[in-house]
């Protein structure tokens, strides 16, 4: 997972300060190791695998089942309905636990988490952080959050009312590309600084600087 060095922090702080000098916008940069633990993903796969056990029992040829049961209980053993149900429940429980413990390994959990789920979780976390630390924290509602989630290799931009009402969401595309490409290349600090610069270019057009332009939000990169 990429890490931000002291030089990266300085680079991003300088980029934020420079971008804010050309507009009334207030840029907040936050980086998180991940946006969610995705425990429910492992649970869903474990439940699905468990439900496949009786399904497999319904489609496997009877001769195969007789052979497997014969290995355990002997060829002449007669199995009651209760015993068969007990075997089924135990098999389902074992499969559930195996898959559940397998998904405790984060690389597997992330590899099998749908991309759309990652995108939704990153967006949700970005909005939560925006509401907690940026929204309505400026006099003119000119705050904007640039959020990076490292594990998912995803970023989000969330803007306050004065910016959101003036700018279409797709305008931030270049900033998002610069940030994600920087992370993938192992240069997260440069990617974040480039993204801040592109956000600043947009803000300079929609919110040009006025005489009353205090620095209301921190310029430093916030690592969670």
C-alpha positions as CSV (number, residue, x, y, z in Angstrom):
1,X,0.0,0.0,0.0
2,X,1.5,3.4,-1.0
3,X,2.5,5.6,1.9
4,X,2.9,9.4,2.2
5,X,6.3,10.6,3.3
6,X,7.0,13.9,5.0
7,X,8.0,15.3,1.6
8,X,4.6,14.2,0.2
9,X,2.9,16.0,3.0
10,X,4.9,19.2,2.3
11,X,4.2,18.9,-1.4
12,X,0.4,18.5,-0.9
13,X,0.3,21.4,1.7
14,X,2.1,23.7,-0.7
15,X,-0.3,22.7,-3.6
16,X,-3.3,23.4,-1.4
17,X,-2.0,26.8,-0.3
18,X,-1.1,27.7,-3.9
19,X,-4.6,26.6,-5.3
20,X,-6.4,28.5,-2.6
21,X,-4.6,31.8,-3.4
22,X,-6.3,31.8,-6.8
23,X,-9.9,31.3,-5.5
24,X,-12.2,31.6,-2.6
25,X,-12.4,27.8,-2.4
26,X,-11.1,25.9,0.6
27,X,-9.6,22.6,-0.3
28,X,-9.4,19.7,2.3
29,X,-7.3,16.6,1.5
30,X,-7.8,13.4,3.3
31,X,-6.2,10.0,2.7
32,X,-7.4,6.8,4.4
33,X,-5.9,3.3,4.3
34,X,-9.3,2.0,3.4
35,X,-13.0,3.0,3.5
36,X,-14.5,-0.1,4.9
37,X,-13.6,-3.5,6.4
38,X,-15.9,-5.4,4.0
39,X,-16.8,-8.0,6.6
40,X,-20.2,-8.4,5.1
41,X,-18.6,-9.5,1.8
42,X,-17.0,-12.5,3.5
43,X,-20.2,-13.3,5.2
44,X,-22.2,-13.2,2.0
45,X,-19.8,-15.6,0.3
46,X,-19.8,-17.9,3.3
47,X,-23.6,-18.1,3.3
48,X,-23.6,-18.7,-0.4
49,X,-21.1,-21.5,-0.1
50,X,-23.1,-23.0,2.7
51,X,-26.3,-23.0,0.6
52,X,-24.4,-24.7,-2.2
53,X,-24.0,-27.8,0.0
54,X,-27.6,-29.0,-0.2
55,X,-27.7,-27.9,-3.8
56,X,-24.7,-30.1,-4.6
57,X,-26.4,-33.0,-2.8
58,X,-29.4,-32.6,-5.0
59,X,-27.4,-32.8,-8.3
60,X,-24.7,-35.2,-7.4
61,X,-25.4,-38.7,-8.8
62,X,-26.9,-41.1,-6.2
63,X,-24.1,-43.6,-6.8
64,X,-21.5,-41.0,-5.8
65,X,-23.4,-40.3,-2.6
66,X,-23.8,-44.0,-1.8
67,X,-20.0,-44.4,-2.3
68,X,-19.2,-41.5,0.0
69,X,-21.6,-42.6,2.7
70,X,-20.2,-46.1,2.4
71,X,-16.7,-44.9,3.1
72,X,-17.9,-43.4,6.4
73,X,-20.6,-45.7,7.7
74,X,-19.9,-48.9,5.8
75,X,-21.6,-50.4,2.9
76,X,-24.5,-52.1,4.7
77,X,-25.3,-49.2,7.1
78,X,-28.8,-47.9,6.9
79,X,-29.1,-44.1,7.5
80,X,-32.1,-42.6,9.1
81,X,-33.6,-39.4,7.9
82,X,-32.4,-37.7,11.2
83,X,-28.9,-38.8,10.6
84,X,-28.9,-37.6,7.0
85,X,-30.2,-34.2,8.2
86,X,-27.5,-34.1,10.8
87,X,-24.8,-34.8,8.2
88,X,-26.2,-32.1,6.0
89,X,-26.2,-29.5,8.8
90,X,-22.7,-30.4,9.9
91,X,-21.4,-30.2,6.3
92,X,-23.1,-26.8,5.8
93,X,-21.5,-25.5,9.1
94,X,-18.1,-26.7,8.1
95,X,-18.2,-25.1,4.7
96,X,-19.5,-21.9,6.2
97,X,-16.6,-21.7,8.7
98,X,-14.0,-22.6,6.1
99,X,-15.1,-19.8,3.7
100,X,-15.6,-17.4,6.6
101,X,-12.1,-17.9,7.9
102,X,-10.6,-17.8,4.4
103,X,-12.1,-14.3,3.9
104,X,-10.4,-13.1,7.0
105,X,-7.4,-12.7,4.7
106,X,-7.9,-9.2,3.4
107,X,-6.3,-9.7,-0.1
108,X,-8.8,-12.4,-0.9
109,X,-11.7,-10.3,0.5
110,X,-10.7,-7.3,-1.6
111,X,-10.1,-9.4,-4.7
112,X,-13.6,-10.9,-4.6
113,X,-15.4,-7.7,-3.6
114,X,-17.3,-6.3,-6.6
115,X,-15.9,-3.1,-8.0
116,X,-19.3,-1.4,-7.7
117,X,-19.3,-2.2,-3.9
118,X,-15.9,-0.6,-3.4
119,X,-17.0,2.5,-5.3
120,X,-20.1,2.9,-3.2
121,X,-18.3,2.4,0.1
122,X,-15.6,4.9,-0.8
123,X,-18.2,7.4,-1.9
124,X,-20.2,6.9,1.3
125,X,-17.1,7.4,3.5
126,X,-16.1,10.5,1.6
127,X,-19.5,12.0,2.1
128,X,-19.4,11.1,5.8
129,X,-16.0,12.8,6.2
130,X,-17.2,15.8,4.2
131,X,-20.2,16.3,6.4
132,X,-18.1,16.0,9.6
133,X,-15.2,18.3,8.7
134,X,-16.0,20.4,5.6
135,X,-19.6,21.0,4.9
136,X,-20.8,24.4,6.2
137,X,-17.4,25.0,7.8
138,X,-16.8,28.0,5.6
139,X,-18.6,31.3,5.6
140,X,-19.5,31.1,1.9
141,X,-19.9,27.3,1.8
142,X,-16.9,27.1,-0.4
143,X,-15.3,23.9,1.0
144,X,-14.3,21.0,-1.2
145,X,-13.0,17.6,-0.1
146,X,-10.5,15.6,-2.0
147,X,-10.6,12.1,-0.6
148,X,-8.3,9.1,-1.4
149,X,-8.8,5.6,-0.2
150,X,-5.6,3.6,-0.7
151,X,-6.7,0.0,-0.5
152,X,-9.4,0.4,-3.1
153,X,-7.3,2.7,-5.4
154,X,-10.3,5.1,-5.5
155,X,-10.8,8.8,-4.9
156,X,-13.8,11.0,-4.5
157,X,-14.4,14.8,-4.6
158,X,-17.3,16.2,-2.6
159,X,-18.0,19.9,-2.8
160,X,-20.1,22.3,-0.7
161,X,-23.1,24.2,-2.0
162,X,-21.3,27.3,-3.5
163,X,-19.1,25.0,-5.6
164,X,-21.6,22.2,-6.3
165,X,-24.1,24.6,-7.7
166,X,-21.6,26.1,-10.2
167,X,-19.7,23.0,-11.3
168,X,-20.9,19.8,-13.1
169,X,-19.5,16.6,-11.5
170,X,-17.7,15.5,-14.6
171,X,-15.5,18.6,-14.5
172,X,-13.4,16.9,-11.7
173,X,-12.5,14.0,-14.0
174,X,-8.9,15.2,-14.7
175,X,-8.2,15.6,-11.1
176,X,-9.5,12.2,-10.3
177,X,-7.4,10.6,-13.0
178,X,-4.2,12.4,-11.9
179,X,-4.7,11.2,-8.3
180,X,-5.5,7.6,-9.1
181,X,-2.6,7.3,-11.6
182,X,-0.2,8.8,-9.1
183,X,-1.2,6.2,-6.5
184,X,-0.9,3.3,-9.0
185,X,2.5,4.5,-10.0
186,X,3.7,4.6,-6.4
187,X,3.8,8.4,-6.2
188,X,0.7,9.2,-4.1
189,X,2.1,12.6,-3.0
190,X,2.6,13.8,-6.5
191,X,-0.7,12.5,-7.6
192,X,-2.5,14.3,-4.8
193,X,-0.6,17.5,-5.5
194,X,-1.5,17.3,-9.2
195,X,-5.1,16.7,-8.4
196,X,-5.2,19.6,-6.0
197,X,-3.8,21.8,-8.8
198,X,-6.5,20.8,-11.2
199,X,-9.2,21.3,-8.6
200,X,-7.7,24.8,-8.0
201,X,-7.9,25.6,-11.7
202,X,-11.6,24.8,-11.7
203,X,-12.2,26.8,-8.5
204,X,-10.3,29.8,-9.9
205,X,-12.9,30.0,-12.7
206,X,-16.1,29.5,-10.7
207,X,-14.9,31.2,-7.4
208,X,-12.3,33.8,-8.2
209,X,-10.6,35.3,-5.2
210,X,-12.2,38.3,-3.4
211,X,-10.7,40.7,-0.9
212,X,-12.3,38.9,2.0
213,X,-10.7,35.4,1.6
214,X,-9.7,34.0,5.0
215,X,-8.1,30.6,5.3
216,X,-10.9,28.7,7.1
217,X,-9.9,25.1,6.7
218,X,-6.5,23.4,7.2
219,X,-4.1,23.2,4.2
220,X,-2.3,20.1,5.4
221,X,-2.9,16.6,4.2
222,X,-4.9,14.6,6.8
223,X,-4.0,10.9,7.1
224,X,-6.6,8.8,8.9
